[in-house]
Amino acid sequence: MVRAEEAARLDRLESQVENGGGGAWEYLCLVRKLKARRSDKVLKHGLSILNDPKARSKLGGEEWTLYEQVAFAAMDCQQHDVAKDCIAILSKEFPGSTRVGRLEGLLLEAKGAWAEAEKAYERLLEDNPLDQLIHKRKVAIAKAQGDLSAAVNLLNKYLEIFMADHDAWRELAEIYMSLQMYKQAAFCYEELILSQPTVPPYHLAYAEVLYTIGGLENLQTAKKYYASTITLTGGKNTRALYGVCLCSIAINQLTKGRNKEEKEGSNLQSLAAEALQRDYRERAPKKLPLVISMLKNMKLNS
């Protein structure tokens, strides 16, 4: 995540460069470091350096890094001819490079030439079957074409090899959610919680999947994970507070007050309701009456 001071520095540099104050290379380096997406500016100022032989010669080995950066920016701005020229220069300098081969595949993707891009990636995988980036590009192609079933199959095969890739597990969970395959999504979030047990969004997402599936056991587990989200965030997650309240209502409706565990833990929903009111009182006082009315209807507020 980009820190506020880094973002402010980037904005200052951008303003300086835009107003003719120099510092284009420093700006481009900072954009790359922060992984900021400012493609139009990168394209403009990157080309100004690359098209100036004197400025380009000062870069040394960084010249090739800039060609790559400008190629990415050009694809993002739909300037395919510029991207093609940059990639051609890199290909001449680094023949047979996998990194350049990925760029060629990305350019084909940018043009919508999905079949050609897939063939390019397959050729690269023949040389290096464990190239994670290329496997992920194949998933991206499937998603771009709206073939979510293929994306699921590719991700499952990928995770058989790279089981510790948290981003892949999260992406697979999100696809399953979009396909309403909630049990499979729950499994993905279980894997994420096992590997990163202190990340609140995973606890929250898992709770919401279980709440969506429904049933007494799932609702009880969902309530626990909403509660763990509240604990991990220091009581600051409004969504989790609502989740505890909604789970309590659903459980009470299913058990009609017969569940001993729910009777013993009934103070949790009361605490969540109080925390919600406190949160709205501090941050959105105009909406507080609506929240109080809602909680009364849910019989969670006296």
N, C-alpha and C positions, 0 to 999 in steps of 0.2 A: 504494500500500500504506500502511495506517495504521501510523505509527510507535508504538513502545511507550509513549513519553511522552504522545502524543496520546490513545491508547486509555485510559491511566491517568487523564488529565484528564477524559475523557468519563465514565468510571466514577464519578469523584469528583463530578462535576456531577450525574449521574443520582441518586446516593445523596442528595446535598444537596436536590435538587428533590423526590424521593420522600418525604423526611423533613420537608418543609415549610420548608426553609431558603431558598426563593426561587431565582431564577436560571433560571426556565423558558425565557425567551427566549434567553438565552445558550446553554443546553443545546440548544435546537432549532437554533440557528445552527451549533453545532459538529457536530451530527449531519449537517446538510446539507453542511457543509464537508468532512467526512470521508467522506461518502457511506455512513454506517453504516446498517445495517438494523435499526432498533429501533422498528418500526411501532407496537407497542402503546403504548409510552411517548410517541411523537410524537403519536399520536391523543389520548391522555389529556391531555397538557399543552398541545398545540396547541388543542384545543377549550376548555380552561379559559381561554385567552387570548382566543380568538375570541368566546366567549360572554360576555365581560366588556367592555362598551362602553368603559369607561375605559382598560383595558389595551390594547384593540385600537386605540384612537385614538392611543396613543403610538407605534405602529409606523410611522405615515406610509405611504409607498409600499410598505414591507415587508409590509403587511397582505396584499397579494395573493400575495406569495411564500409566506406562511404558509398561505393557503387552498389553494394548490397542494400544498404539503408535506403538509398534513392529508388532502387528497384521495388522494394516493398511499398514505399510511398506512392510510386507511380501506379502500381497495381491497385492500390486503395483508391486512387483518384481516377481510375479508368483510363490512364495514359499508357496503354499497352505498348505502343511503339517505343516510348521512352524506356519502359521496363525491359523490353526485348533487347534494346541496344545495350543497356547496362549488363544484362545477363550474358549477351554475346561477348562482351569485353572480358567478363569474369571467366567464361568458358574457355576463351583463348589463353588466358593467363593460368588457369587451373584446369587443364583437360582431364576429364574423368572424375572430377570432384563430386562427391555425394552431395555436398552442401549446395553446389551450383545446380546439381540435378534436381534437388528439392525446389529450387527457385523456378526451374523450367516447368516443373509440375504445377507449381502455384500459379504460374502465368497461364497455363492451360485451364486451370480451374477458374481464374479470373475471366477468361474468355467464354466460360461455359462449355468447354470441350471436355466433358466429364470422362468419356470413354478413353480419349487420348491421355488424359491425366492419370487415369487408373493404370493404363499400360506403362506409362513412364514410371509410376511408383512400383509396379510389379518388377520392372527391370532392376530398379534400385534395390528391392528386397532380395533379389537373387544374389546380389553381392553381399548384402548385410541383412539377413532375416530378422535381426534384433533391433533394427532402427525404429525406436519408439515414435519419433516424429512422423515417419512415413505411415506407420500403422494408423496414427491418429488422423492423418490427412485422408486416408481411405474412409474412416468413419465420417469425417466432415463431408466428403463427397456424397456418401449415402444420405446424410441428413439434408444436404443442399437439394437433393433430388426428391426429397420427401419420402424416401424409403426407410422408414424407421425400423422395420423388421430386420433389414440388412445391417443397419447401424447397431442394433442390439446384438446380432450374431457376431459382428466384427469386434465389438467391445468385449463380449464374453470370451472370444478366442484370445484377444489381447490380454485380458486379465488372468487367463490361465498361465501366462508367461510372466506378466508384470503385476503380481498380486498386490504390491505395495503402492500402486499408483492411486492416490486419493482422488485426484481429479477425474480419473476414468471411472471410479466407483460412483462418484457424485453425478457425473454425466449420465451413466447408465441408470441410476436411480431416477433422474429427471425424465429420461425417455420413458421408463416404465410408468411413471406417474402420468405422463401425457397419453399413454396407451391404456390407462386405467388398470394396469397390472400391479395392484397395490402390494400383494404379498411378495412379489419379486423386488419391488422398490424397498420394502421393509428389510429384506435380506441385505440389500446394498448398504442401507444405513446402519445395520447391525455391524457390518464389516468396518465401516468408517468409525463407528463408536469404539469398536475393539482396538483399532489402530491409533485413534486420536480421541481418547475419552474425555478430554477437557475442552473440546470445541463445542460451544453452545448451539450453533446452527444445526449440527448433526442430531443432537438430542431433540431439538425442536421439530426438525423434519420427521424424525422417527415417530415422535408422539403424534404428529398430525396424520401420518400414514395410518397408524394404528387406530386413531379416532375415526378416520374415514372408513376403515374396514368394519369397525363396530364389533358388537358382541361384548359380553361382560368382561371376559379375560383381557381382551385387547384394550378396552376402555380403562381398566384398572392399571394396565401397564403404561398406557398413554399418559394417564394422570401422573404416574411416577416420573416419567421422562419430562413432562411439562414442569414438574417440581424441580427436577435436576437442572433444567434450563434456568429456572429462577435462581437457584443456588449459584450456578456458574456465572450468572450475570449480575449477581449482587442485588437481585430483586428488580432489575431494570427492564426486563423484557415484558412489555405489555401483552404481546401475543400469547406468551406462556401463561400469564395471569388469567387471561380469558379462557385459555385451554383448560386450566384447572377447574374453573367455574363450570364450563360446558360439560366436562367429563363427569363432574359431581352430579349435575342434573341428570345426565343420561344414565349413570349408574343407579341413582336413586329410583328412576323410573323403571329400571329393569328389576331391581331387588325389592322395591316397595318398602325400603327401610329394614329388610331382614338381614342384610349383610353386616355381620359383626365388625369386620375390618373397616367398613365405611363409617359405621357409627363411631368407632374409636378414633378415626382420622377426620372427623367432620370439621374439626377446627381449621384444617388446611384451606378449605374453600372459603371460610370466613376470613382468614388472613389474606387470601388472594383478593377477595372482594374489597377489603379495607385498603389493600395496597393499590388496587385499581382506582378507588376514589381519591386516594392521596396523590396518585400520579396525575389524574385529570385535574385535580384542584390546583396543582403546581404548574402544569403545562398547558392545559386547555380548560380553564374554569367555565367558559361559556357552554361547554358540552357536559359539564358535571351533572346537571339535572337529568339529562338523558341517560347517563350511566346509572345514576341512582335509581331511576324509574325501571331500567332494564333489570338491575339486580334484584329489585323488589319483586318484579314479575317472575324472576327465576327463584324467588324465595331464598336468596342469599344475603339479603339485607333487611334489617328490621325497620 
